[in-house]
């Protein structure tokens, strides 16, 4: 496999001033981008409950994802309610949490992947052994920090200190965070200082996203600003960060160029903004055609 994405699926309820809709959620759902882009095999590792709809399984299978890492454990899938106000500000509530993922959840085929991306929805979702196992396999390991900064309990989503930061990041090559999250990963006073602290812990790359203000990709000796790529229409921003980092990782492994990979990821995210949920994934031709304006 070229890519494996590890984390919980979520049965999302999305509420906006315009509509209320159920959708398949969780960063792992956006792994469907990989086969759409022509990845050389892509799979997921996740645990869901008996309430996980068959229609979601059908959609995932039809996308071309390998689902051998999808296991049913107990009655409940992680359930998240995402409510947006008229200005696009989101509040979240967890209504159920699926069992955590551990090293033994990675099957032999997952340990042969070129990229393993982790996208927890809440703290406690990933045991450090699953990240260590991916690192020891020789894969390029990426992590979206969002879940580690959230309390792992039912109720309104609240932020917390990332107690396991140093233990986790020594097994990670690429870190993705938004501009608020990156500051919560450190006691530093500036973004650059926070990123520098993270890079000193082991990661080689830190990607910081800023919604409509673009993103910046840092390494130990470079800093590259990536413009926001405009969607044809703005429908829903849920999952934009997930498509960004998955697109980035796939392109970075292929070309080794941080700037091109960043723009590729930003373009993938622009297509995600045009739909509700992880649907309507673009193919490589669509992404590269839209990228040309920004190159």
N, C-alpha and C positions, 0 to 999 in steps of 0.2 A: 504493500500500500504506500501511496505517496503521503497520505494524511490520515491521522486519527484524531478525533475531537472527543474529549472526555469531560463529562459533567452531567448534571441533572437536566432532563427535560422538564418543562413546566406546562401545566394546563393553564394558559393565561386568559384572564378576563381583561380586555382593554376597553376602557371607558374614556371617551372624549366628549366635548360639547356637541359633536356631530353624530356620534354613533356609539353603540355598545356592542362588542363582538368577542366571541371566543376565538382563540387562536393557539396553535402549537407554539410554545416558547422555550426559552432557555438558550444559552449560547450554542449548545450542541445541535439544536435544530438547524442552525445556519451552516452546518457542515454540508447541507444540500447544495451550497454554492460550489463545492469542490468538483463533483461530477459534472455540473453544468459547465464548468470551465475546462473540462477535459482532463482532470487530474487522473493520474495513473493508479487508480484505486483509492477509495476513501471510505472510512468507516467511523463508527461511533462506539463509545463505551458509556453506558448509562444504566441506572436502575429506575424503574417506574412501578406504579402500583396496578392493581387489578382494574382501576378506574381509567386507565389509559385507553383512549378511544381507538378502536380498530381502524378508523379512517385515518388517524395519524400514522399508524404503522404502514398502512397502504401508501400514503403519500411519501413516507421516508423510503420505502422499498422501491417505489416507482422512480424516485430521483436517481437511483443507481447506487445508493449507499450500502455498504456491507453492515448488516444488522446483527452479526453474531455476538456483538458485545452488548446487546440490549437484553436486560434481564428483568423479570417481574418479581418484585419482593414486597409482599404485604399488600394492604388494601389501597394505599394512597400514593399517587404521583405528587411531586411537588406542585403546589398550586399558588399562583401569584396573581394578585389583582393590581393592575396598573391604571391609575386614574390621572388624566391630563386636564389641566385647566385651559382657558382660552389662550394663554400665553405659551402653552406647551410644557409648562412645569409639571413634573411627574411626582406623584406620591404612590407608595407601594405597600402592599400588605401580603404577608405570607399566610396562607390558610392551611397548608400541609407541607411536610418535608419528607422526601424519600430517604431510604437508608444510605449511609455514606459509601464511598467507593474506595477500594484498597488495592494494593499491588497485585493481588491474585485475580482481580477483575480484568487485567490486561492479558489477553490470550496470546499464544505464540505469534499469530499473524499481526497483532497490534505491535508487538515488540520488533517487528521488521520494518515498521513505517519510517519514512524519512523525516516526517514532522509529527510531533504529538503536541496538540494544543489543549490546554486546560482552561475551563471557563466555569468555575463554581458560581452558584447563585447565592450561597450563604456560607458562613464559616462552619466548619465541621463536615462539609460535604465531601472533601477530599482528605484522606489520610495521607500523610507525607510519604508513605511507602509507595503509593501509586505514582507519584512524581519521581521519586528516586528510581523506580523500576524503569520508567521511560528514559531517564537520563543514562542509566547504566546500559540501555540497549543501543546507545549511540545515536539516537534520534536528536534532531534539533527540537528543543523543548520551549514552548511559549506558554505564557500565562496571562490571562486577564485577571487583574487583582480584585475586581469589584466584589466578589463574594466574600473574600477574606476580610473586608471592611464592614461586613454586615453581621449583626447578631443572628445566631442560628436558633430562632424560636418563632412560634406562631404569634402573629400580630403585626402591627405596623413595622415596616423595615426601618431599623435604627442602625446607625453606624457604630463601630467599635474600634478599639486599638488592635492592630495586627500583631498579636503576641508571637506568632510563629514565623514572623517575616524572615529572619536570618536563616532559620533552619530550612525553610522552603526555597528561598532564592538561590541557595548554593547549588540547586539542581536545575535552575532555569537559565535559558540562553536569551530569550526575548520576553520583555515585560511590556504589557499594554495597560494603560490607565488613562482616564480623562484628566483634565487639568485640576479638578477638585480632588480626585482620588490620589493623585501623585503626591499632593501635599499631606494627605492623611497617612501616607506610607512612611513619613519621616517627621522629625521635629525641626527640619530645616526651614529657613525663612523665605527662600526663593525656590522657584522650580528647578533652576540649574543646580542648586545645592542639593535638592532632594534627589534629582536624577543621578548626580555624581555619587551620592551615598549608596544608591541602589546598585550602580555599576561596580562599585567597590566590593559588593557582596558576591559577585559572580556573573550576573548577566552581562551580555555583550552589547545588547541593544535595548533601548527603552523608547517606546512609541507613546506620545502624549497627544490625545485627541481633544478637540475643542469645538465640537458641534459644527456650526456654520462658519467657524473661524479657522477651519483647517486643522492641521496637526504638525507636530515637530517630532522628528526621529533623531534620537541621540545615540552615539556610540562613544567609545572612550576618547576618540580624537576628532569627531565630526558632529555637526548639528545641521540638520537639513529641514527646512520648512516646506510643508506640502500644502498647496491650496485646497480649499473645499471645492468639491466638484458638484455642480448644481444638478438637481434632478429635473426631469421634465415636468413633474408636479410633486408637491409635498403632501403625502397622505399620512404617514406614521413613521416616527423616528425609532421605534423599538427595534433593536437588533442591528442598528447601523454600525455600532462599534464592533460587533461580532463579525459582520461581513467585511469590515475594514481589515481586521487583523488576520482573518483567514485568507483573504485575497492577498494581503501583504506577504504572509508566510509562503504561500504557494509561489508567488512571483519571485520572492527573494531567493528561494532555493533554486529556482530556474536560472536567474540572471545574475545574482550576487550584487545587484545595484540597489542600494537603499533608496535612492531618490525615485527610480522607476517603480520599485516595489511599493513605495508609499503612495505614489500617484495611482498605481493600479488598485491598491486597497481602497483609496478614497473614491475611486470611480465605481468599484463594486458597491460601496456603501450608498452611493447616489441612487443606484437602481433599487436598493432596499427601501429607500425613503418613499418610493412610488407605490408601495403595497402595504397591506396589513399582514404581519406575520412573515414567516420565512418562505414566501412563495414568489413565483415569477423571477427566479434567479437568472441573471444574464449569462450568455455564453461568452467565450473569449473574443469573438469578433465584435460583439456589442460593446464590450468594455474597451477594447483597443480603439474602436471608432470614436467613442466619446472622449477618450484620453487625448486624442490628437489636438484638440482645441487648447489643451493645457500644457502640452509638451514644449 
